[in-house]
Amino acid sequence: MTIIDGKLISAQVKQELKEEVEKQKANGGKIPHLAAILVGDNGASETYVASKIRSCEEIGFKSTLIRRDSSTTEEEVLEIIQQLNEDDDIDGFIVQLPLPAHINVDKVIEAIEPRKDVDGFHPINIGRMAKGLPAYISATPFGVLELIKRYNIETAGKHCVVVGRSQIVGLPMSILMQRNTYPGNCTVSLVHSKTQNLSEITKQADILVAALGKPEFITADMVKDGAVVIDVGLTRVVDTTKKSGFALKGDVKFDEVAPKCSYITPVPGGVGLMTVAALMYNTLLSARREIYK
């Protein structure tokens, strides 16, 4: 059993991006500029955005953080998005989710200029990805692909089961794993909360991607021997033994499942770190106009 080290791979990707930015700067090229909109005071969102801004500094990107309190209206958020759409110095920007309940998430995402949608959430980018056209791939699926690639995990002809159908992870992951590329060329099953006999399907998986947001949902009896298990879940659960008062849990019951696997990602230290690295990569692509010429 090999533990897939997201910390190691994300550090490699960031170092490669840093070197690319230094070359770009030396040649008089544009320094990539990422902006983030943070609305409200969600603790997890604060942590995620801080990590993204810190990564920008490490790599050599410019960054802008726009904070608004939870009383900010949907119209005000849309106005900020329009300003960023029109700002030629901003290469890409994200709206950190979740948003306060009174703001329509779909309306916000659709307002983002697809050329600057480095999170890969806009319907145009999802559609281009599905057709195999150049597109910004959502950061988490992108990070999963990079982990598979850097560990040289064989995917062609394998049965990949994706647990969870969210538009951010599950759906794009299922599309990406069946494309005629590497990683890809899998036979893909997408299962979810309404799937009957779910464990019978997960036990068939050569590659199991758990992305449903339920802590330790995947247990040993749901996984076949030798499977590759990618745990996308990241949930805070109460843990009075921790100084913070909580622990981070994945969707996989790691201690129980790991001995059966050929490869497995830990939580924390797995996919989560790769999402930030993938976001940085998309921002560099945007600065170079490599997706939308």
Secondary structure by P-SEA (a helix, b strand, c coil): cccccaaaaaaaaaaaaaaaaaaaaaaccccbbbbbbbccccaaaaaaaaaaaaaaaaabbbbbbbbbcccccaaaaaaaaaaaaaccccccccccccccccccaaaaaaacccccccccccaaaaaaaaacccccccaaaaaaaaaaaaaccccccbbbbbcccccccaaaaaaaaaccccccccbbbbbcccccaaaaaaaaccbbbbcccccccccccccccbbbbbbcbbbbcccccccccbbbbcccccccccccccbbbcccccaaaaaaaaaaaaaaaaaaccccc
